[in-house]
Amino acid sequence: MTTNGSGKTVTFTLDGVEVEARQGETIWQVAKRQGTDIPHLCYAPEPGYRPDGNCRACMVEIEGERVLAASCIRTPTQGMKVKSASDRAKASRKMVFELLVADQPDRATQAHDPASKFWAWADRMDIAVSRLPSRAKMPAPDRSHPAMAVNLDACIQCNLCVRACREVQVNDVIGMAGRGHLEKIVFDFDDPMGSSTCVACGECVQACPTGALMPSTLVNQENVRTEFPDRKVNSVCPYCGVGCQLTYEIKDDKLISVTGRNGPANQNRLCVKGRFGFDYVSNPQRLTQPMVRKDGVPKAADDLVDPANPWTHFRPATWEEALDRAAKGLVKIRDRDGPRALAGFGSAKGTNEEAYLFQKLVRTGFGSNNVDHCTRLCHASSVAALLEGVGSAAVTATFNECKNSDVIIVIGANPTENHPVAATFFKQAAKRGAKLIVMDPRGQALKRHAWEMMQFKNGTDVAMLNAMLNVIIGEELYDRQYVQTYTEDFDKLAESVKPFTPEEMSPICGIEPDVLRKVARTFARAESAIIFWGMGVSQHTHGTDNARCLIALSLICGQIGRPGTGLHPLRGQNNVQGASDAGLIPMFFPDYKSVENAEIRGKYEAAWGVKLDPKRGKTVVEIMEAVHHDEIKGMYIMGENPAMSDPDLNHARGALAHLEHLVVQDIFLTETCSYADVILPASAWPEKDGTVTNTNRQVQMGRKALPMPGDAREDIWIIQDLAQRIGLSWNYKSVGEVFTEMASMMPALDNITWERVERESHVTYPVDGPDVPGRDVVFDTGIPRPNGLAKLVATKYQAPDEMPDAEYPYILTTGRQLEHWHTGAMTRRASMLDALEPGPVAGLSRGTIAKLGIKPGDPVRVATRRGVVELDARQDDSVPDGVVFIPFAYVEAAANLLTNPKLDPFGKIPEFKYCAAKVEAVDPASRIAAE
């Protein structure tokens, strides 16, 4: 027996050749590594799948043993002699396949997937038909789910779908029921798939080896596969910040399906959006030609254009006319009113290269720092607190690090809906024994996996977290050595939290003192603890203070800089991290370098060849306010939809309508396009090359897979052409050239080249050399602040800006749904996602529904001091009494008509998560009459 870097090994003989097996390797895995293919059906050699050994398709012969062994579960021993292709083993395997073929639908006419893994192996073993009788009665097909076809007549009960659902995605929907020949796969309590609790992640579809589970886009009405790809392209998901790698399957230049790929953030997994939300790219409402506003057609805040019929307000134009008009309108305002009379909103859904060029255009072409994007509306307060506290705006550890954690806090985040693939890692950690602590006013799906569910009162984060700090410091549970070596202002923090005893804070936050103490002690005593948070933490007027408390918790307990520890704000859109890194924010150049620092500014002036504005620009909400005051008169908006995403939409839409000149670049006629003077049709994510940076700091490559429709153009091309027309002498020949310039301005991207990302598909920053992996965990050698010390910042509890009262007695909170994303521009044009969640709803507790005297599904009217919407009530037991939850993706009941635009003083982020509201029943008859 020998030892190497991977642990102990054993030497054994495989088909007459002496080979080594690494610790834990099975015979099947060693054979595969040696280039020997052994048939397998119930085993998937993919991340997260354990072998089961139930199909017996992988049997091998071991010298001296009476029976054959399943190679997928059998580990070799020293000196063992294995024959993978003996006559006995091959005969056994052929019989297994013949038994299974007997019960399969006829391959030529009825096979649901004649190209399945099962039939591929049958072909290799030369088995087309069976001598054995088939089952007398075949299960009926189930087409109840919009996205997936269930045909259990092809099921071989390999249990891969069960493991996919229970162990990989940890959704616990699929199981086995019955005995003997009556045994079968079931969803929940033998419900139709469409009526079950299935979240449509599609992991079971990807795992199924026979076609018993298929994407519905690939089969006809007879449930027979008719669509097969003629090419495949590897890329990255265009939705959330998890950054799942995927493969587009394409036929005749049309996307027909998507499969998960083994990327660092997803390990083959996808969610419903990534797997089934792809056909937005071919939606009939795609913009395919430039448009300009018709002469004499005015703008009005309440005048939204029908995206299916834009010709009421716009007319077609050539690219020459549209770009010329766009540029002249911007230049006229710049030259007449000065650089700060213009502003730009870039996109967190585009590439890093687009974000870099966009902010460069605004700074060098417009001449000001009035450039921002949606990070202002999701994690600006987190960024402010992290930069202040630890000198870096990115996460200190990837979410994959929870595999090394014994305590995991998830606060103000609903990852099962907003970051579903990241949530699988949290759930798996809880299953192996990690203590998952969920802190959220809503009792979300992670609750059933939680060691402790702390359902605190909305808006009381600081009270609850300071109570925990009070316990840790008061009981001297903090890491003295770490505090002394790596932090400053501990004494100020300790003094400030003295009044925040669990007894004093319990009535405020709604968590019992004993629970506050138990959780605080557990976190402080953990070997490795990590904190994840979402917009429930950041979208408050005290959002920066919320993040400061979390940073203090992690720092004083030394829970940072080691495997399984750290601070991780789960980033929202697919490139929020990258767009922020690239400088798409008003107070920082790329890599978070202050625009107000003369020395730093000089470096950018030298590189870009122009003088730069020394004053920080305005943020998203501040820009809208400045429009109303006639300070900003023109805007260029690329891929953002402030007419749906901004708070107090009446105010925001009024600002957009008030602009003298608005240029919008997008793939659909969004609500923001309603106020445009020029609309430029852009490229969807699968139609271009470029990098994105996910929540884990992983720079990943998106690859062009499809041609653009009509006369749409790539975003990079549009930005550069517009830049040239406003006076900039740009001449980038490729996206890679833009990346190279961007990386030269960003130390964070040292040792990351375009060629390397293209070759490796992902590189995590920071990375210490051109050929070494990036670092998943940072701050292991100190804190990147000028003095090398993390800053502990004391906070005081303050109530949200607008509290319930007699007139508005409810609390309104907003957020996303599993099936829809952001303003719905993409997901509501994805047929499967829209079928799964077709309309707006107000989530109300059963107690609130009873109090209103209504039933689930009845219409309600929700009003705040800023607006009113009508939508259907949905009973949601995760929502506390007295609270209403509204997703913000629906223009017909836009939640942001109601939200409070009051800003956090540090991050300048609006208070989306809390405002006073009124909820009333609506007479359905009057609603129908009004419609």
N, C-alpha and C positions, 0 to 999 in steps of 0.2 A: 504494500500500500504506500502511495506517495501523497505528497501535499503540494499544492500550488496556490497561487493568489486567490483562486475561487473556492478554496477549501479542500477537503479530502477528496481523493479520487480512487476509483477501483479499476483494475485491469481485467477485462474479460474478452472472450472470443466471440465475434459476430461473423457468421458465415465464413469461418475459417481464418479470419483476420483478427489479430490482437488489437483491441481498441481500449481507450480510456473513457470512463464515465465520470463526469463531474458530480459533486455532491448533490443529491436530490434528483439527478437526471433519470428518466425512465429509459427502458430499452428502445421504445419508439423514438424518443428524442435523440438518443445517440445514433440510431440508424439514420435518421433524417440528416443529422450533422455529417454523417459519413457518405451521404448521397444515396441512401437506400430508402425507397418509398414503400411504406407498409400501408395497406388500405386502412382507412379510419372513417367513421361516420359520427360516433357519439363524442369524439374528441375534437376540439378545435384548438389548434396550436396558436391561439391568439392571446393577448394579454388579458388576464382575469379569469380565464377558463381553466378549471381543474379537470383532469381526466376522470372519467366515470367507469369505463370498462364494461358498459352494459350491452353494447351492440355486438361484440365478439367478432368484429370484422378485422381486427388487428392481431389475431392469434399467431403466436410463434411457438416453436418447439425448443425446449430446454433439455439438454442431455441429462438423463438420470431422473427426470420427472415424469410421472405417469400421465398427467393431463397437460394440455396446451395452456399457455399463459397469455393473458391480454397484455400486449406490449405497452399500451398507453398508461397502465397503472403499475406495471411490474418494474422494480428497480433492480439493476444487476448487482451481483455479489462477486467478490474476488474469485477469479478462476472460472466463473460460469461460462458454459458453452451454449451459444444460442444459434439456432438456424431460423432465419426469417423466411426462407423460401423452400423449406422441405416439402416433400410431396404431401405429408400429413397436414402441415400448416396450410398449404394452398388448397387442399381439398376441403378443409374445414371452412376456410374463408369463402370459397365458392358456394358451399352449401348455405352459409349465412346469407349471401347475396341472392341466391335462388329463392330462399324462403321469403326474403323481403320483396323481391320482384313479383312474386305471386300475388301480393296484395296491392301492388301499384297500379294506378290507372294506365291504360294502354299508352305506351310512349308515343306512338305515331299519331294518335288522334286526340288523346285526353290528358296526357301528362301536363301538369300545371307548369312545370319548368323542365323541358326535355334537355336543357343544358345544365341541369343541377349537378352539384357535387356527387350526388348518389348515382346519377346516370353516367357521369364521367368515369367513376370507378367501375360501374357495371361494364362499360365498354372496355376498359383496360383488362377486365377479367373475362371478357368474351361471353358475357351473359346477357342475352336479349329477351329471352322468355323463360318461363319456369314450368317444370313438369308438375308442380304442386298446385292443389286447388286454392282459389282465392277466398277471401272472407265472403260470407253469404250476404251480408248487409254492410254497405259502405256509409260512413257518416255523411250527412248532408253538408253542402257548402255553406259558409257564413260570410255574407257580404255586407254585414251590418255596419262595418267600420268604413269611413270614407277613404282612408289611406291604405288599408291592408285587406287582402283577400285571404280567408281562412279555408283551407281545403284539407280536412283531416283524413280524407281517403288516401292521401299520400304520406301520412304521418307514420314514422317507424318507431315512435316513442323512444327516440335517442336521448331525450331529456335536455338537449342543448338549449331549447327555448326556455325551459324552466331555469336552468343555470343562468342564461342570459338575463332573465327577468329578476330572479331572486338574488343572484350573487354578483353579477356584473353591474347592472343598473340599480339593483336593490329596490325594485318597485313592488315585488311580491304580488303580482297579479296572476301569473300563470302557474298552474300546478298540475299534478296528476291525480285523477280520481278513478274509482272503480277497482275491480279485481279481475285477474285472469284475462280472458279474451274481451271483457267489458272495460278494461282499463283504457283511459284516454286522457288527452290534454284538455284542461278546462281553464276558463278565465273566471276568476273569483269563484262564485258558487255555481259554476256551469252556466254562466250568463253568455249571451251573444257578445262577441268582442266589442261591438259598438256600444253596448250597454254596460260594460264593465268599467272598472277604475283604471283601465289602461291609459297611459299618458302618451302613447303613440311615439315612443322613442325609436321603435323599429329595430331594436337590438335583436329581437327574436327573428325578424325577417332576415337580417344579415347572417344569423347563426344557422338558420334552418338549412339542412343539406338536401332536402327533397323537393322543395316547392310547396310544401304544405302551408307555409306562410309566405305570402308574396306581396310586394308593393302593388297596389291596385292599378297603378299607371302602366304596368307591364303586361297585364292580362286582359283578355276580352270578356264578354258577358258569359262565356262558357268557362271562364276561369282558366283558360289556356294561355300560356305566355306567347305573345306575338311580337314583342319588341326586344331586340337584341342590339347592343351597342356596336358601332363600327369603329369607335375609338374611345379612349379614356384619357382624362387629364387630371392630374393631382393638383389640389389647391387648398384653400382655407375657407371655412364657413364665413358668410358675410354678416352674421347676426351678432351674438353677444361677445363679450370680452374674453371668454374662455379660449377661443382660438382653436377650435377643433379642425384638424386636418381631415380632408375628405377627397373622394375621387368622383369627378363628374363622369357619368356614362352617357355618351352622345351618339345619336343616330341621325344622319342627314343634317348635321349642324343644329340639332335640337336636343335639349336635355331630356332624357327619359327617366333617369333615376340617379340617386346619389348613394354612395356607400362610405362608411367611415374608414379612416386610414390610421395607421399607428403613429400618430403624432405625439409629442411629449405631453400635451395637455389633455388628450382624449383617449389615447390607447384604443383606437378603433371605434369608440362610442360616439354617438350623435344624439341629439334630441329631436323632437318633432319638427322644429323649425329647420334645423340643418339637414334632416333627411327628406322631409316632405314639403318644405317651403321654397322650392327652387323655381317653380314655373312663373313667378312674378316677372322674370326676364322676358317672357313671351306674351305677357298680358296685352290685350288689344289697346290698352291705354298708354303703352310706351310712347314717349315722345320720339318722333323720327325725323322731324325737320324743324329748323329754327322758326320762331314766331316773333312778331312784333305787335304791340298793341294797336288796334285800329284807331285811326284818327277820330277824335271826338268822343271816344268811349272813356268816361271818367272812372276814377277809383273810389270805392266806398268800403268802409270797414265791414259792412254786413253783406257785401256782394261777392259771394264765393262762386267761382266759375265751375261749371260742370266739366269734370275732366274727360268725360266721354264726348263732349261737344264744346271745344274751346273756341269755335269760330264765332261765337256771340261777342267775344271781346278781342280776339286776336286774328291775325291773318298770316299765312305762310310767308316766309322770307328766304332769300338765299343766305348762305353763310357770310358772304361778303357784306350784304346789307345789314344783317343782324349784328355781326361783330363791329362793323363800322359805327352803327348807331349806338351800341353798347359802350364802346370806347369814347366816342365823342361826348356822350352824355356825362360820363365820369370825369373826363378831362375838363369839360366846361365848368363843372362845379369846383374841381380842384383849383383851377386857375383863377376862378372868380372869387371863391369864398375861402380858399386855403385848404391845406391837406387834411386838417381835422374835420372838415365838412363831409368827408367820405369815411365809410366803414366797410368791413368785410366779415362775413360769417363763413368759415370753412366747415369741413365735414369730418366727423369721426367715423364715417362709414367708407371713406376713400382710403387711398394708400398713404404711406409715409411720404412718398415723393410728392404726391399732390398737396399734402398738408404743408410740406416745406416750401414748395413753389408758391402756394397761395399766400402764406404769411410773408414771403419775400416780396411778392407783388404788392401787397398792401403797404409794406414798410418802405419799399424802394420806389414804387410807382405812384401810390396815393400820397405817401410821404408822412404817414402817421402810424401809431401803434394801435389803432382802432380795429383790432382783429381778434376774434374769439370763436368759440365753437361750443358744442354741447357739454363739454366738461364743466362749464360754468353752471350747468343745470343738474349735474349729477354728483361730481366728487370734488368741486372746487374747494370746499371747506376741508376735505381730507388732504388735498394737496397742500393747502396753506399750513395745516397743522404738522404734516410730515416734514415739509421744508424747514419749518421753524424748529421742530423738535429733533429731527435726526438728519437734516440736511439733504434729504433725497425724497423725491415725490413718488417713486415707484415702490412696489411691495418689497419687503425685506426677505421674503421667502415665497416660493411657488406654492400653490394650493396642494400640489402633490405631496408636500412635506408633511401633511397631516398623517401620512403613513408612519411617521416617526414620532407622533405626538401622543401623550397619554391624557391630555386635556385639550379640548377644542372649544373655543367660544365662537358662536355665530350670532352677531347682534345686528339688528336693523337690516337684515337681508333675508330674502326668501329664495334661496338658491335652487330649490326644486322647481321653481317656476322661471326664475330669471337667469340662473346659471346651472341648468340641469345636469350637465356633464360634470362640472365641478362638484355638485351635490353628491354624485355617486361615490366620490372619494371620501366625503364626510360620512356617508352612510356605511361604507365599507369599514372605515376606521371605528365607528361605533359598534359594528358587528364583531370586530376582533377584540373589543373591550375598552377602547378609549372612551373617556367621559366627555360626551358631547353636551355642552351647555348652550341652549338656545334662548336668546333674549330678544323678545319682540312683542309689541302690543297685539299682533295677530298670532293666533295659534296655528301656525303653518304646518305643512306636511312633515317637516323635520321633527315635529313634536314627538312623534311616536318612536323616533330613534334616540331621543334626548335622555340623558341621565338626569338633567334638571331643565324644566321649561319655565322660564321666568317671563311671564306675560305681564309686563309692567304697563303702567298707564302711559298713554300717548304723550310724548313731549317731555318726559321726566328722566331722560337718559342720565343727565349730569347728577341728579339726586341719587340715583341707584349706583352709578359708578363711583361717585365720591364716597358713598357709604362703604363700598368694598375697599377703597383706598384707606378709609378710616380704620377698618378692621386690620388690614395688612400692616399698616404703619403702627397702629396702636398696640398690636400684639407682636410687633417686631418680627414679622414673618418675611420681610423683604430681604433681598440679597445685599447685605452690607458691603461686601467686597465689590460687587458690580457697581453699586450706587457710588461708592467712593472713587472708583477708578474711571468710570465712564459717564457720569452724569453731573449736572450742576443744578443748583436751586432746589435741592431736596428739602432743605430746612423750610423754605417758603411753602413748598407743597405740603409738608407735614403739618405746618401751622394752619394752613388754609382748610385742611380736611377735618380738623378737630371737631367743629360743630356738626359734621355730617355723620352722626352716629346712626347705626341701623334703626334705632328706635325713633329718631327724629325724621329720618327719610322714609320710613315704611309707609306712613300715611300719604306721603306725596307720591311715591312711585308705585305703591300697591303691592310690594313684595314684603313678605314677613321678615322680621329681623333675623330669625334663626336661619332662614334661607340665604339671606345676604351674607351672613357670617360663614355658613357652610360653603357657599360658592367661592367666597373670597379666600378662605383657607385652602380649599382644593386647588385653586389656581396658583396660589403662592407656593404651595408645597409640591406642585407638579415637577416631575423631572424635565419634561418638555411640553410647553403649552404654546398654543398659537391662537391668534385672534383674527377673525374675518368679519368685515362689516360691509354694509351696503348703504343704499340711499336713505334708508330709515334712520341712519346716523347722520348723514351729511345734509339732507334737505330740510334744514331747520335754521331759524335765525341764530340758534346756538350750535350749529353743526360743527364749527371749528372747535368749540369747547368740548363737544361730545368726543371728537377724535383726539383732542388733547388728553382727555381722561383715559382713553384706551392706550395711547402711547405711554402715559405714566404707569399704568398697570403693568404693561409689558416690561418697561425699563426697570422699575424698582424691584421686580421679581427676577431680573436677569433673563427674561424669556425672549431673547433676541440674539441673533448671530450664531445659533447652533442648530443642528438638524432638528426638525420638529417644532421650532419656535418661530416667532416673528409676528409682524403686522402686515395684514393683507386686506386693503380695500378692494373688494371685487369690482373691477371696472365694468362699465355698462356696455357700450357698443364695441364692435370688433376692433376699432382702432382708436379708442379714446386715449389709451396710454401712448400710442405712437404719435398721434396728432399733437398731444401735449408736449411730448419729448421734442417734436419737430418745431415747436415755437408757435403753435396756433393759439396763443393766448396773449393778452394785451400787455402784460407786465414783464414778459420774459422773451428773450431770443431763444433759439434752439438750445436744448440742454439746460433750460431753466437759468439762463444767465440774464441778470437784471438789465432792462433797457435804460435804467437810470444811472448805471455805473459807467462813468466816462471811459475808463480803461477798456472795459468789455466792449462798449459801443464802438470804440476806436478799431478794435479787431474786426468787427463786422463791417464797419465802413470801409476798411482796407480790402476786405474780401469781396464785398459787393460793389465797391466803387462809387458809393453815394454817401452824402451826409444823411444821418438818421435822426429821427425825432427823439429828443432826450427825455420826453415826458411819457409816462405809461399811458396806455390807451384806455378806452372805456370797455366795460364788460357788456355781455348780452343785454341784460335788463337796463343798464345805464345807457346803452346806445338807443334803445327804444324811447327812453325818457328824453334823451337829447334830440331825437327826431321831433317829438312834440314841441320842443322849445326852439325848433329851427336851427339847432346847432349842427346837426347832421342832416344832409339833404340828398345824399346818394349812397347806394349800397350795392355791393356785389355779393350774392349769396350762392354758395356752391354746396348742394347736397344737404342743406339744413332746411328745416320747416318751422320757423318760429311762429307762423300763424297757427300752429298746433302745439308746439312744445313750450312756448313762453308762458309764464303765469299771467293771469288776468288778461285773457285773450282779446277781450274787447279793446283794452288799452293797446296791446301789441298790434292787433290788426289795424287799429286806427293809425298807429305810427307808420305801418307799412303803406297804408293808403295815402298818407300825408307826404311820403317821399317824392321828391321831384323826379328822381331817376332810380329805377331798380332793375338790376340785371340778375336773373335767376338761371342757374345751371343745374339741371336735374334730369332724372330718367322718367319721371311722371309729372303731370301737371298737378303739383301739390297745392295745398291751400295757399301757400306763400306765393305761388305763381299767379294767383288771382290778382295780385297787386303789381305785377311786373310790367315793365316797358319792353323788355327784351327777354325771351326765353331761349336758352341754348340746350339742345338735346344731347345728353351725355351718355357715358358708358356705364352699364351695370357691372357688378363685381366680376362675373365670369367672362367679361369681354375685354379684360385688360391684364397686363402684367404689373406687378408692384408688390412691395412688402407691407406688412402690417405688424404691429407689436401688441401682443395680448396682455392680459392682466398679470401673467407670469414673467413679464419682461422677455418673452420669446419673440424674436424677430423672425417672421415666417413669410414664405413666398406664395403669393397668389399668382396663378398662371392663366393666361388667356385661353379660353376653351371654346368660345363662340364668336361668330361675326356679329357686328353691331347691326341693329335693324335700320332700314331706310338710310337716312343721311345723318344719323347720329355719329358723334365723334368722341374719341378718347378724351378724358378730362385733362390730361397733361397737354394734349395738343391745343385744347381750347384755352387753358390758362396761359400758355406760351404765346398764342396768337394775340390774345387780348393784351398781354404785357407788351408785346411789340407795338401794338397800335396806340398804347398810351405813352410810348416813348422809351421803353426798355430794350436794350440790344441783346436779347436772349437768343441763343441758338443751340438748345440742347438736342442732341441727335437721338438719344434713347433714354429710357427710364433708368437704366443702369448708370448713365452719366449723372443724372440728378441724384441718385443714391450716393454716388461717390463724393459729390460736392457736399451733400448733407452730412455724411459721415465725417468729412474733414472738419466740419464745424461743431461736431458733437463728440467730446471725449468718451461718452458712454458707449459709443459705437466703435471704439478702438478695436482693431483686430477683426472687425466684421466687414467683409467686402460683399459687393453684389454677387460676385462669382461664388463666394462661399455659401451665401444663403441659397443661391440657385442650386448649388451642388448638394447641400445638406438639408434643404427645405426649412430648417429652423436653426437659429443660433440664439442662445440666451445671453443677454448682457447683464453685468460686465463679463468680459472674457479676457483672460490674461495673456493670450498668445494666439497667433493665426491658426494654429492646429490643435488647440486645447479646447475642451468643452467650456461653455459658460458656467457661471456660478448660480446654482439654485438658491443658495443662502448667502446673504451678504452681511456685512458688519461683524464678521467673525474676528476681525483684527482692530475694530474701533469704529467710531462714528465719523462720517464725512462732514463734519462741521469745522469751521476755522480753528477752534481750540481742541478739536478731537473729542469734545464732550457733548452728550445729548442734553437737550434742555428740557427740564421738567417745568410745566406751566400750570399754575394753580387756576382753578375755575370756580365760579359761583353759580349756583342754580338760579336760572331765571325762567319764568313761564314763557310759553310761546307768545308770539306777538298778538294773536287774536284769540281770546278765550270764549267758550260758549256763554251765552246769556239767555235771558227770557225770550228774546226774539229769535235767536239762533242757538237752540239748545244742544245741537249735535256737533260732533267733531267729524270733519271731512278729511280723509287721507286718500292719497292717490298712488298709483303704481302700475306695474306691468302685469300681463297675464302670460301663461306658458305659451299660448299659441300666437300671440301677437307681440309686435316689437315696436317700441318707440311711438311714432305718430301713425303707424299703420300703413305708411306709404307703400312698403314692400309686402308685408304679411297679409294685408287685406286684399292684395292683388295676387296672392298665392292661393290657388283654388282649394287645396286640401286644408290649409289653415283657416280659411274663411268658412269652409264647411263645418269645421270642428267648433269654431267660436264665431258665429255670424253677426252678433249684434251686441250693443252696449248693455251693461247690467250694473246695478247698484248692489254691492254685497252688504247684507244686513243680517244681524243675529236673529234667531227665532224669537228672542224676547222683544226686539225692536219691531219685528214684523207683527207680532201679536199686539203690541202697543199701538201700532198704526191701524190695526183692524183690517189688515190685508192678507193675501195669500202669496206665496212665492210665485213669481211670474206676473203679478199685478203691476201696473205702472205706478211710479212715484215721481214726485217733483222734488228735486234737490236745489236749494237756493242758498247763495251766500250774498254778501254785500256787493259782490261784483257781477253776479249773473245767475242764471237759472237754466237747468236742463231737465228733461223728462226722459226716463228710461225704465226698464223693467227691474223689479226687485228680484234678487237671488238670495235664497237662504244660505248663509255662509257661517257655519258655526265657529270659524276661526276669528270672526270679527266680534269684538266686545259689544255689549249693549251700549247704545248711545253713540256708536261710531258708524259711519258709512264709508265704504271703500268703493272708489270708482276707477277703473282702468282708463288710461288717457289716450287710447289708440283710435277712438271713434269720433269722427267729425260730427256725426249726427247728435252726439251727446258729449261734446268735448269737455272733459273734466277741467281743463285749464281755463275755461270760462269762469270757473268758480274760485280758483286758487289765489292765495295771497302773494303779491309780489314783494312783500317786505324782505329785505336782504340781510344775510349774515354779514356783520361788519368787516370780517376778515376775508372770507372766501367769496363774498358778493354773490352768494347762492340764494335763490328764493326759498321761501318756506312752503314747499309743495306738500309736505307731510302733515300739515296741521292748519286748519282754520275753522271758524265757527260756521255752522250750517243749519239750515232748516230742512226737514224731510216731511213731506206730506203725501197722502194718498191722492191719486188722480182718478177721476171718474173715467173709466175706459170709454164710455160713450162720447164724452166731450173730447177725448183725445182723438178718437176716430173722426169726429166731425171736424176737428182742427186740421187733421191731415188731409 
